[in-house]
Amino acid sequence: MHGRRAFQSLLLGIVSAAGVALSPLAVAQTPIVSEVHTIAAATTGVPVEHDFQIANAGSYTITLTDLGAALTPSAPLASVKLAVTSGDKLVGNALVGAGTLTLSSLAAGTYTLHVVGMPGNVAGSGPIGITIQTAGNTQVASFSDVIALPNQALPNGEGVLNDSFMVSTSGTYTVSLNDLKLPASLPTLTLLLIAQGSSTPLAILPSSGAYQASVALTSGTTYRVFAVGQASGTPNAGLFSATVVDGSGAVAYGRAVPVGGVLALGGPTLAAGTYTFALNDLQFPTAFTQIGAAMLLSGQPVAQLSSPGSQSFGAASGTYAAYAYGTPAAGSAGAFGVQVTAQGSSSPTFGVARGVVDPASSLTPFAFDTNVGAAGAQTVTLTDFQFPAVLSNVSLAAVQNGALLGTPITRATTLDITPAAGPLSFVVFAQGASGGGLFGVTMAAGSSSPGFEVTQAVGTLFSAKTFAIAATGAYSVTATDLGFPANFTNYDTIVTQGSQILGSIYGGGTFNFTATATGTYYLNFIAQPGGTDEAGTYGLTVTTAPAAPTVTLSADHSSVNSGGTVDLVWSSTNATTCTASGGWSGTQPVSGTFTSAALTSDTTFTLTCTGAGGKAAQSVSVSVTSGGGGGGGGSLDLLGLLGLALAIGLRGAARARA
């Protein structure tokens, strides 16, 4: 017996020397995607998030100030909560309401602030200030923000400006709050100008009925400007701007803000010259009852339309901003296109299309912009992923140069178009089932890879992130609910490419998917928030999937006399635990040797090994005869066992080199 144990030790040494894993090896991976993000319903404030660095371990204090509460009349927030995360973990407790949060024993590293809340019902509610200090009151970071509803979901017709600027020269400046009357005057306008980190406003407008004020500004200082405009509801739309000009009339700062149904469309950077600004009613799916648009430079209008048509304007060099609105028929929807074209050119410098729905409609509008590099035939594919349920309604139109390309489609199918080179937009109207839905849009020339692709959720909270796969193979996705400000009621994670679902999971956890081609993939997070805040925080990571375990199991004999024994030898890769079954039992090391009990009948030995990449199993069968052959192992079988161990060891070494 002593000789057999010594020989088993020799076998194990040979296997180990040949490179076969005897214990699990943890290998750190750099995630392809690693994000923690707070999302909220359209009926609550847009979450605020900031990263900050802690250079030295210790205790830190975070102070959240409700700046609107200091206005006259006071305009406090209806609610506000703050939390800090490190990676995909909450740090300490959440702060409920304005005040201070002390975090003890913070390690050096990167942290993220998450703030959720709801503005109050007094105009001007929303501005907040955040400071982070050491225990010795040394400031580490400071932020100024506004808790505001998403512009397109403001039931009370509000628009909010939250921005910062610096002046190059110290001096006296004029700050103005301007009603641009698109499509009508705003009954309520207010503005607050404050130095970054200060709690005392430099100007609050209107002041004594005036919408202008002179302020002394210092070069190198960052100033925050907060402004709110509110529509009357008939029409529930408007446009205002805030400007800061020096004594010579030069604009130091200027920005416009849409209110209610007015949409911000972006805008081109133009060289000096003459351009045409055009507005078109696409009558998809129905015509508008009212429509208008404006083009601005530094918060000041250069062209304005109150109906479909065009207008020429002389442009100075600079970056412009376009705005438009449309009023659909009751319970219906419509779409418009806006273009800016240089004089003498047939291709727009700027062109977009947007959809608008009446509040009584059950549809939701979506718009996606791209740029076509070369004219030619393209196939547009609209896909209903039927995740988590089939869409109740979906339609799509392709728009270029203010006109429809082909006939809009009213279900998930394909649309053949022949666009010219230049800007191109897709307008989609969709209605999800009670649990929401997910659709995708791709555009490709023939069988080539898509030149455009996007996924979008309907009827629920949604976050989509693109990521690049540089090598084919297996990948792993982990989704985590961080529980701030409350756990999600439910949430789903899905990976898509083009019109294909590659993997998904309902609720938190980990799932794997296989990338059969390199390129761009979409990681989609779809959720319904829980709690009264209608918001939640999630974590997502994508890494290369752990390799699947492998198992090699052999016996020194395939047949023995009754009462004989066999020696087993095995090895595994990418495994952390192994379990025996059949002719043996119990937990086994990830590689080793074993002598069976006396065998009196045909027996199958099975070894199952488990690792991060799953499970693998292998079996070996031994027949038992009544006598005359076989054997139970021992000194006569040393040469065979040695050859077996060497073969296993060399196989493991070759696998390791591969």
Buried (B, 14 or more C-beta within 10 A) or exposed (E): EEEBEEBBEBBBEBBBEBBBBBEBEEEEEEBBBBBBBBBBBBEBBBBBBBEBEBEEEBEBBBBBBBBBBBBEEEBBBBBBBBBBBBBBEBBBEBBEEBEEBEBEEBEEEEBBBBBBBBBBEBBBBBBBBBBBBBEEEEEBBBBBBBBBBBBBEBEEBBBBBBBEBBBEEEEEBBBBBBBBBBBBEBEBBBBBBBBBBBEEBBBBBBEEEEBBBEBEBEEEBEBBBBBBBBBBEEBBBBBBBBBBBBEEEEBBBBBBBBBBBBBBBBBBEBEEEEBBBBBBBBEBBBBBEBBBBBBBBBBEBBBBBEEBEBBEBEBEEBEBBBBBBBBBBEEBBBBBBBBBBBEEEEBBBBBBBBBBBBEEBEBBBBBBBBEBEEEEEBBBBBBBBBBBBEBBBBBBBBBBBBEBBEEBBBEBEEBEBEBBEBBBBBBBBBBBBEBBBBBBBBBBBEEEEBBBBBBBBBBBBBBBBEBEBEEEEBBBBBBBBBBBBBBBEBBBBBBBBBBEBBBBBBEBEBBBBEBEEEEEBBBBBBBBBBBEBBBBBBBBBBBBBBBBBBBBBBBBBEBBBEEBBBBBBBBBBBBBBBBBBEBBEEEBBBBBBBBBEEBEEEBEBBBBBBBBBBBBBBBBBBEBEEEEEBBBBBEEBBEEBBEBBBBBBBBBBEBEEE
